[in-house]
Amino acid sequence: GSEGGVGGETCVESSRHASHKFCGQIPAFLPGRSCTGVVAKRFLNYTGPRPERHELEAHFRELFPCCLDPLEDLQRAFAFWAEVLRVVEMLDQAIDVAELKSDMLAADVVLKRQREALGF
């Protein structure tokens, strides 16, 4: 396929189907740090009272002293998750990904509930 676009827009044409062209804003993501998974797991499983932002940061820095910036890692992970969900929703218009989309939407509800509970 061919790629092209300006101003952050990327267009891709299918090599098999010339009539299929997909354009959209595709953000660049830096790879996550290796600690992001364990930090995200702790975030999702946190059940204490809603902490102030500085308390949450201190809590995660204490739990994960080797992580450079655990809250920034979470922010980047949330942005990446939102993009993956957006892509799945776009795919659902072209091919049958209903089960995947359903699972991801259910997971998104859990993530949003936890982010709201922790003020993140």
JODAWO-V802862 format. One record per pair of residues at least 4 apart in sequence whose C-alpha atoms are under 6 Angstrom apart, sorted by sequence separation. I is the first residue (numbers start at 1). J is the second residue. If there is no record, write none. Layout:
BEGIN
I,J / I,J
END
This chain:
BEGIN
5,9 / 14,18 / 36,40 / 42,46 / 51,55 / 55,59 / 60,64 / 61,65 / 91,95 / 92,96 / 97,101 / 98,102 / 104,108 / 115,119 / 5,10 / 51,56 / 92,97 / 115,120 / 4,10 / 5,11 / 14,20 / 4,11 / 13,20 / 3,11 / 13,21 / 3,12 / 12,21 / 2,12 / 12,22 / 2,13 / 11,22 / 1,13 / 11,23 / 1,14 / 10,23 / 1,15 / 10,24 / 9,24 / 9,25 / 8,25 / 36,73 / 50,118
END
